[in-house]
């Protein structure tokens, strides 16, 4: 039960840290609110519930892998890949919202997408369900790559 709590808490803490960059910029008059955005940009209220849900799913996936034993090589590799992709996720918030740099954020989110894919493949070696439950995250970040790209291009 302790592992489950920790596994669920870690992504939520990263999300909370990322929101410290995000929240001041999405309010009316904030940096993000005045950017040119593509027509397919979701309304701002969509992002928070989507991310909370994705972070819960990520935490469940982490738990399903972790419970197989940290001493196993596939588990260790999976957890390291998970940590790297989680760091890249947080870094994106800092680059995009903190530094107001959609280009650097685009580079980061492309790396993030690669590390999510690597994490999914590694997680599936340990638990097929852990890999599958990460797929909504992969799809959302894939969409975010396209969105980030268009925001960057529209605001050069």
QUILIN-V992843 format. One record per pair of residues at least 12 apart in sequence whose ideal C-beta (glycine too) atoms are under 8 Angstrom apart, sorted by the first residue. I is the first residue (numbers start at 0). J is the second residue. D is the distance in whole Angstrom. If there is no record, write none. Layout:
i-><I;I>
j-><J;J>
d-><D;D>
This chain:
i-><2;2;2;3;6;6;6;6;6;7;7;7;7;8;9;9;9;10;10;10;10;10;10;11;11;11;11;13;13;13;13;14;14;14;16;16;17;17;17;17;17;18;18;20;20;20;20;20;21;21;21;23;24;24;25;25;25;30;30;31;31;34;34;34;35;35;35;36;36;36;36;37;37;37;37;39;40;40;49;52;53;53;53;56;56;56;56;57;57;57;57;59;59;60;60;60;60;60;60;60;60;61;61;61;63;63;63;63;63;63;64;64;64;64;64;64;64;65;67;67;71;73;73;73;74;76;77;77;77;77;77;77;80;80;80;80;81;81;83;84;84;84;84;84;87;87;87;87;87;88;90;91;91;91;91;94;95;101;101;101;101;102;104;104;105;105;105;105;108;108;108;108;109;111;112;112;112;112;115;115;115;115;116;118;119;119;119>
j-><62;65;66;62;58;59;61;62;65;55;58;59;62;58;58;61;85;54;55;57;58;61;85;51;54;55;58;54;85;88;89;50;51;54;89;92;88;89;91;92;93;47;92;92;93;95;96;97;46;92;96;96;96;99;43;46;96;96;99;43;96;150;153;154;150;153;154;146;149;150;153;146;149;150;153;146;146;150;139;135;135;136;139;132;133;135;136;81;85;133;136;129;132;81;122;126;128;129;130;132;133;78;81;129;122;125;126;128;129;132;77;78;81;122;125;126;129;78;125;126;125;121;124;125;125;121;118;121;122;124;125;129;114;117;118;121;118;122;114;111;114;115;117;118;107;108;110;111;114;111;107;104;107;108;111;107;147;147;150;151;154;151;147;151;144;147;148;151;140;143;144;147;144;140;137;140;141;144;133;136;137;140;137;133;133;134;137>
d-><6;6;6;5;5;7;4;4;6;7;4;7;7;7;7;7;7;4;8;5;5;7;7;8;5;8;7;7;5;6;5;6;7;5;6;8;7;5;8;4;8;8;8;4;5;8;4;4;8;6;5;8;5;8;5;8;8;7;5;8;7;6;7;5;8;4;5;8;7;6;7;7;4;7;7;7;6;8;6;8;6;5;6;5;7;6;6;8;8;7;6;8;6;8;6;8;8;4;8;5;5;7;6;8;8;8;4;6;4;8;5;7;8;5;5;6;5;7;5;7;7;7;5;5;6;5;7;4;5;7;6;8;6;5;4;5;5;8;5;6;4;5;8;5;6;8;6;4;6;6;5;5;5;5;6;5;7;6;5;4;6;5;6;8;7;5;6;5;7;6;5;5;6;6;8;5;6;6;7;6;5;6;7;7;5;7;6>
